[in-house]
């Protein structure tokens, strides 16, 4: 029995690895081509290649659920096509035993995904985004389209680039009164964190007073704010690419500022329930092999797998924004597709048994 377990694990695990290699190779090629369109100033081919390399952990994390699902479908599907599954079952191996053997590589994928998503991808993504923004000229006196906005009290802040070492580039600040009238606008080429405040460098401030404007120029200026480098590093990365701890911290901070943290809570629950979603998708793949896809060609299995995987993704992508618009729980938006897939997989497995 142990030989059979190891054989099923090796076949399914190898198929998962092969699927990940193929999918990632295509994604990296297209990503590099897309980055070449952004080359200007100090951001050239080598910088684009470095950016794509730094985003590799995030891409691995994104494709792990699909790789586990497709790998299981391909691995067990090849065994079904060669009648190996039929022989294994005829030898007295129960369906539950085969399912558990196929699930073991999935556990490895889930653990790997959690480690990458929590400890590897977020810091690499922060470095990638900040390095790209600096190379594109983040210190210029212009509000960059690739920067980030933040609101604190009556002040709106735009940062062209945030480096993980506590350095900001291109800090624009717009201060309003309670009647939404602009009181002052300032731009600093750089800001360095000093432990409990930021030191702005080369600051130009325009103050609006009655019927005139006043321009102040300072080489350095102290900036008191509740934003720390750890919080700011969250801003430059998309919510879905942050760690669970970073999402929870920033969503809580937004709540304290009386701002909506729903997008961050949605991303938090997606990451938290990713292991469960991956396991459910693998269960669906197994149920397909023992059910409706038992005797079809490999090409049809791959097509069906892509179709089901995209359907699952689109359900989450649809319900997620709906939860933000209509105000229902982001947790519910993440759980519903998982629950539907689990019920469908359980029904198919019951019929196959």
N, C-alpha and C positions, 0 to 999 in steps of 0.2 A: 504493500500500500504506500509506503514512503517513497518508493521509486516512482510510482504513478503521481503522487503529490508533487515531487520535485520536477517531474517531466511537464506537468500542467503549468506549474509556476514558471519554469524556464521558458516554455513556449509563449505564454501570455506576457511575461516580463520582457522577453526579447521583442515581441511584436509592439509593445508599448514604446520601447526604446527606439525601434525603427520608425514608428510613426512620428515620434518627437523629433528625430533627426531630419526627416523629410520636411515636416511642417516648419520647423525652425529655420532650415536652410532657405526655403522659399521666402519666409517672412524677412529674414535678414537681408537677402538680396534686394527685395522690393523696398525695404526700409532704407538701405544705403542709397538706392537710386533716388528715393524721395528726398533724402537729406542733401543730395547734390544740388537740388533746386534752390536750397537756402544758402549756398556758398556765397559769401561776400565779406568784406572787411577782413577780419582775422579768422573767419570761419571758412576753412578751405577743405580740400579732400581728406587730408590726414585727420583734421579735427572732426569731420563728419564720420570717418571710420572709427575714431575713438568714441564718439557719441553713441554709435550703434553698438559698439562693444560693451559700453557701460549699461546700456538698456537691455542687454541679453538676459540678466537674471529676471527682470520684469517680464520679458517675453516668455521665458521658460515657465514662470508662475502662471501666466495667462493661459498657456496651452496645455498645462498638466492635466486638467479635467478632460479636455478633448483627447489628449494622448492616451489617457487611461481607458476612456470609453472606446475609442477606435482600436486601440491595441488589443483590448479584450475581445472585441468583435472579430478582428482579423485573426488573432491567435487561436481562439476557440473555433472560429469558422474554418480555419485550415485543418484543424483536427476533425471537425465534422465532415469536411469534404473528403478526407482520406479514411473515413469510417472509424477513426481511432476512438472517438467518443462512444460510438456504438459498442465497440469491443470492450472499452473500459466499463461501461454499464453492464454489459453481458457478463463481465468477470465478477460482478457483485458489488461494484463501487456505487454507493448511493449518490443521488443527485446533490444532496446537501454537501457531501464530501467534495465533489467536483467544484461546487460553487465556492466552498471555503478555500480550496486550493487556488482558484482563479482570483479570489479576493485578496490573497496574501500580497501579491505584487502591488495591488491597489493601496494597501496599507503603507507600503514603502513610498509610493507616490504621494500619498496624503502627508506623511511625515516630512518628506522632502519639500513639498509645497509650503507647509507651515513654516519650516525653517527659512526657506528662501523668501517667502512673503513677509516674514517678520524681521529678519536680521540681515539679509543680503540685498534684496531688490530695493527697498526704500532708500538706504544711504547711497547706493550706486545711482539711483534715479536722481537724487538731489545733486550729486556731483555732475551728472550728465547735463541736467537742465541749467545749473549755474555756470558751468564751463562754456556751454553753448551761448548763453546770454552775454557773458563777458566777452567772448570772442566776436560776437556780433556788434559790440560797441555799446555796452549797457551804461557807460558813464557819460554818454553824450546828453546834452540838454534837450531831451525829447522823451515823451512818454511812449515807451516801447510797447508794441502790440503783443509781444511775448512775455511781458511782465505780469505782475499780480496786483490786484487792488485789495484794500482792506479799509474798513471803517472803524474808527475808535472815537466814541462820543460824537462831537460835531466836526470831526476832522476826517477827511478822506485821504488815504495814503496810497501811492503807487510806487512799486519797487521794480526797477528794470531787471535786477538780478540779486539773488540771495546766495551767498557762499556759506557752506557749512561751518567755516571757521569764525563766524561772527562778523563778516564784512558784507556791507550792502553797497550796491552800485546804482546810481541814478534814483535818488530818493525825492519824489515829488509829494508835496503836502498841500492840501487845500482846506482851509479852515473857514467854517460858516458860522453864522449866528443862529439863534433859535428861529428866525424868520427865513432861513435858508438863503441869506445874503452872503456873498463871498467877502470875507474880511481880509484874507491874506493868502498868497500862493508863493510857495518857495520850492527851490530845487537845490539839492546837494549832490555833488559828484560822487561822494563816497561817505559811508558811515561805519564807524568801528565800535564794537560793543566794549564797554568799560566796566562791566560787572553788574551795575545797577542803572546805567543810562547809556545812551548812544552819543558818540562824538561825531557831529556832522562836519565835513570838510568842504571848503569852497562853496559856500552857501550864498545864494541870491534870493532875497525875499522881497516880494512886491506887496505892499500894504495899501488897501483901498480905504481912503479917508475922505468922506464927504465928496467933494468934486475934484479930488486929485489923487494921484497915486504916489507912493513913496517907495524908492528902491533902497534896500539895505544889502550891503555886501559884507560877508564875514568869512574869514579864513577858517575858523572853527566855531562851532556852536553846540551847546549842550542840548540834548533832546531827551526829555523825560517821557517814557511810554511804558505801557504794560507788556509790550511785545518783547519777547526774549528770542535769542537765536534758535532755540528749540522749537518755539511756536512759529517763527518765520520760515524755518526750513520746511514746515508742513505746507505753507502756502504755495511754494513753487512746484509742488508735486500734485498731480491729480488725485482726488480722494481714493480712487480704486487702486492707486499705486502706493499708498501709505501702509505702514504697519498698523496692526490692530491697536497697539498702545498709543501710537500717534493719532489715530482717528478718534479714539476715546478722549484723549487729552484736549484736542482742538475742538471737538464737538462740545465738550463741557465748557471750554473757554468761550465759545460763541454764545452758549446759553447764558453765561454770566454777563456778556455784553448785550444781552437782549436781542441777539441776532439768530436767524434760523440756522441750525446745524443739521437739518434734515439730510442734505446730500452726504454729509460725513457719517451720519448714523446709518444711512442706507449702505454705504461702502463698508462700514464696520460689520454689519450683519452679513453682508455677502462674504466677507473674508472669514468671519467666525463660522459660518455654516458651509464654507467651501468643502471641508472634509466630508460632511454628510452628503452634500450634493454630488461629489465625485463618486462616493460609494453607491449612491442610488443609481447614477448613470451606468455604472459598471453592472449593477444588478439588472438593469434594463437590457444591456448588451447580452448578458448571459441568458436572460429569458428569451431574447430573440433567437439565439443560437439553438436552444432546445425547443423553440416553438416555431414561429412562421418562417424563420430563415434557416431552417435545418438543412434543406436540400437545394439551396439556390447557389448561383455562382458567386465568386469572391467579389467581382465588380459590383454586383447588385447589393452585397452586404455593405461594401464601402459606401455606395450611394445612399443606402438606407441609414447607415450610421451618421453620415454627414447631415442628412435630412433631419433625423431625430435630434442630433446635437445642436443644429441651428435652431430648431423649434424650441428646445429648452432655453437656449441663450436668448432668443427673441422674446420668449415669455417673461424672463427676468428683466430684459431691457425695456419691455413695455410696461410691466407692472411697477418697476422702480420709479420712472418719471411720473406715472399716474399717482403713486403714493405722495410725491412731492406736490403735485398740483391739487389733488383732492383731499390731502391731509390725513389719509389713513396710515397705519403703522408701517414703516419700512420693513420691519421684521416680517409682517404678513406678506409683503410683496416678494420677499425672498423665499419664504416658506411654501407659498402656494405652488410654484412650479416643481419644487422638490417633492411635495406631498402627492401631486398628480402623477409624477414619474414613479414614485414609490408604489402607489396603488396599481398603476399599469403594469409595473414589473412583477409585483406580487401575484396579480391575476394570471399573467402569462406563465409564471413559474408554477403556479398551482395546476394549470392545465397541462403543463409539460410533465409534472410529476405524476 
